[in-house]
Amino acid sequence: MDMRTWRDGRTRASDATEAMRAALSALGLPESVWSGIRPTVTHTGRPYVHLGMLPADAIERIAQALRAPSTP
């Protein structure tokens, strides 16, 4: 993989990580819950966000928010 591919993947993973952190913060979850979320890039340059272990109550709140109907 060339450096450009890795940088592009890292940028996408970092942007997605920040978006997830902002969403979890907006749910009222403390930073201690989402501070372990990290951007990562595979050896092929594919971007991922590693969520790690999250407390069950935090996952229940996330699931509830995902099930809530969105308002236009």
Rosetta constraint file for C-alpha pairs under 8 A:
AtomPair CA 1 CA 5 HARMONIC 6.49 0.50
AtomPair CA 1 CA 6 HARMONIC 6.99 0.50
AtomPair CA 1 CA 43 HARMONIC 7.09 0.50
AtomPair CA 1 CA 44 HARMONIC 6.06 0.50
AtomPair CA 1 CA 45 HARMONIC 6.85 0.50
AtomPair CA 2 CA 6 HARMONIC 6.57 0.50
AtomPair CA 3 CA 7 HARMONIC 6.07 0.50
AtomPair CA 4 CA 8 HARMONIC 6.08 0.50
AtomPair CA 5 CA 9 HARMONIC 6.14 0.50
AtomPair CA 5 CA 45 HARMONIC 5.69 0.50
AtomPair CA 6 CA 10 HARMONIC 6.00 0.50
AtomPair CA 6 CA 41 HARMONIC 7.05 0.50
AtomPair CA 6 CA 44 HARMONIC 7.93 0.50
AtomPair CA 6 CA 45 HARMONIC 4.95 0.50
AtomPair CA 7 CA 11 HARMONIC 6.05 0.50
AtomPair CA 8 CA 12 HARMONIC 6.29 0.50
AtomPair CA 8 CA 45 HARMONIC 7.84 0.50
AtomPair CA 9 CA 13 HARMONIC 6.10 0.50
AtomPair CA 9 CA 41 HARMONIC 6.10 0.50
AtomPair CA 9 CA 45 HARMONIC 5.38 0.50
AtomPair CA 9 CA 46 HARMONIC 5.71 0.50
AtomPair CA 9 CA 47 HARMONIC 4.78 0.50
AtomPair CA 10 CA 14 HARMONIC 5.94 0.50
AtomPair CA 10 CA 39 HARMONIC 7.02 0.50
AtomPair CA 10 CA 40 HARMONIC 6.68 0.50
AtomPair CA 10 CA 41 HARMONIC 5.97 0.50
AtomPair CA 10 CA 45 HARMONIC 7.89 0.50
AtomPair CA 10 CA 47 HARMONIC 6.25 0.50
AtomPair CA 11 CA 15 HARMONIC 6.06 0.50
AtomPair CA 12 CA 16 HARMONIC 6.13 0.50
AtomPair CA 12 CA 47 HARMONIC 6.24 0.50
AtomPair CA 13 CA 17 HARMONIC 6.05 0.50
AtomPair CA 13 CA 39 HARMONIC 4.88 0.50
AtomPair CA 13 CA 40 HARMONIC 6.25 0.50
AtomPair CA 13 CA 41 HARMONIC 7.17 0.50
AtomPair CA 13 CA 47 HARMONIC 4.87 0.50
AtomPair CA 13 CA 48 HARMONIC 5.49 0.50
AtomPair CA 13 CA 49 HARMONIC 5.97 0.50
AtomPair CA 14 CA 18 HARMONIC 6.22 0.50
AtomPair CA 14 CA 38 HARMONIC 7.77 0.50
AtomPair CA 14 CA 39 HARMONIC 5.19 0.50
AtomPair CA 14 CA 40 HARMONIC 7.96 0.50
AtomPair CA 14 CA 49 HARMONIC 7.91 0.50
AtomPair CA 15 CA 19 HARMONIC 6.22 0.50
AtomPair CA 16 CA 20 HARMONIC 6.21 0.50
AtomPair CA 16 CA 39 HARMONIC 7.77 0.50
AtomPair CA 16 CA 49 HARMONIC 7.03 0.50
AtomPair CA 17 CA 21 HARMONIC 6.18 0.50
AtomPair CA 17 CA 37 HARMONIC 6.83 0.50
AtomPair CA 17 CA 38 HARMONIC 6.44 0.50
AtomPair CA 17 CA 39 HARMONIC 5.86 0.50
AtomPair CA 17 CA 49 HARMONIC 5.97 0.50
AtomPair CA 18 CA 22 HARMONIC 6.11 0.50
AtomPair CA 19 CA 23 HARMONIC 6.19 0.50
AtomPair CA 20 CA 24 HARMONIC 6.14 0.50
AtomPair CA 21 CA 25 HARMONIC 6.05 0.50
AtomPair CA 21 CA 34 HARMONIC 6.39 0.50
AtomPair CA 21 CA 35 HARMONIC 7.98 0.50
AtomPair CA 21 CA 37 HARMONIC 7.64 0.50
AtomPair CA 22 CA 26 HARMONIC 6.06 0.50
AtomPair CA 23 CA 27 HARMONIC 6.39 0.50
AtomPair CA 24 CA 28 HARMONIC 6.73 0.50
AtomPair CA 24 CA 29 HARMONIC 5.71 0.50
AtomPair CA 24 CA 34 HARMONIC 7.14 0.50
AtomPair CA 24 CA 62 HARMONIC 7.63 0.50
AtomPair CA 25 CA 29 HARMONIC 5.20 0.50
AtomPair CA 25 CA 30 HARMONIC 6.52 0.50
AtomPair CA 25 CA 31 HARMONIC 7.16 0.50
AtomPair CA 27 CA 61 HARMONIC 7.62 0.50
AtomPair CA 27 CA 62 HARMONIC 7.70 0.50
AtomPair CA 27 CA 65 HARMONIC 8.00 0.50
AtomPair CA 29 CA 33 HARMONIC 6.52 0.50
AtomPair CA 29 CA 34 HARMONIC 7.69 0.50
AtomPair CA 29 CA 58 HARMONIC 7.07 0.50
AtomPair CA 30 CA 34 HARMONIC 7.22 0.50
AtomPair CA 31 CA 35 HARMONIC 5.41 0.50
AtomPair CA 32 CA 36 HARMONIC 7.97 0.50
AtomPair CA 33 CA 54 HARMONIC 6.48 0.50
AtomPair CA 33 CA 55 HARMONIC 7.19 0.50
AtomPair CA 33 CA 58 HARMONIC 7.51 0.50
AtomPair CA 34 CA 51 HARMONIC 7.93 0.50
AtomPair CA 34 CA 54 HARMONIC 7.55 0.50
AtomPair CA 36 CA 51 HARMONIC 6.96 0.50
AtomPair CA 36 CA 52 HARMONIC 6.82 0.50
AtomPair CA 37 CA 49 HARMONIC 7.00 0.50
AtomPair CA 37 CA 50 HARMONIC 5.70 0.50
AtomPair CA 37 CA 51 HARMONIC 4.72 0.50
AtomPair CA 37 CA 52 HARMONIC 6.61 0.50
AtomPair CA 38 CA 49 HARMONIC 5.78 0.50
AtomPair CA 38 CA 50 HARMONIC 5.20 0.50
AtomPair CA 38 CA 51 HARMONIC 6.74 0.50
AtomPair CA 39 CA 47 HARMONIC 7.46 0.50
AtomPair CA 39 CA 48 HARMONIC 6.09 0.50
AtomPair CA 39 CA 49 HARMONIC 4.65 0.50
AtomPair CA 39 CA 50 HARMONIC 6.20 0.50
AtomPair CA 40 CA 47 HARMONIC 6.07 0.50
AtomPair CA 40 CA 48 HARMONIC 5.28 0.50
AtomPair CA 40 CA 49 HARMONIC 5.94 0.50
AtomPair CA 40 CA 50 HARMONIC 6.82 0.50
AtomPair CA 41 CA 45 HARMONIC 5.54 0.50
AtomPair CA 41 CA 46 HARMONIC 5.48 0.50
AtomPair CA 41 CA 47 HARMONIC 4.66 0.50
AtomPair CA 41 CA 48 HARMONIC 6.00 0.50
AtomPair CA 42 CA 46 HARMONIC 5.27 0.50
AtomPair CA 42 CA 47 HARMONIC 6.68 0.50
AtomPair CA 42 CA 48 HARMONIC 7.74 0.50
AtomPair CA 54 CA 58 HARMONIC 6.62 0.50
AtomPair CA 54 CA 59 HARMONIC 6.77 0.50
AtomPair CA 55 CA 59 HARMONIC 6.49 0.50
AtomPair CA 56 CA 60 HARMONIC 6.20 0.50
AtomPair CA 57 CA 61 HARMONIC 6.35 0.50
AtomPair CA 58 CA 62 HARMONIC 6.23 0.50
AtomPair CA 59 CA 63 HARMONIC 6.01 0.50
AtomPair CA 60 CA 64 HARMONIC 6.10 0.50
AtomPair CA 61 CA 65 HARMONIC 6.22 0.50
AtomPair CA 62 CA 66 HARMONIC 6.23 0.50
AtomPair CA 63 CA 67 HARMONIC 6.23 0.50
AtomPair CA 64 CA 68 HARMONIC 6.26 0.50
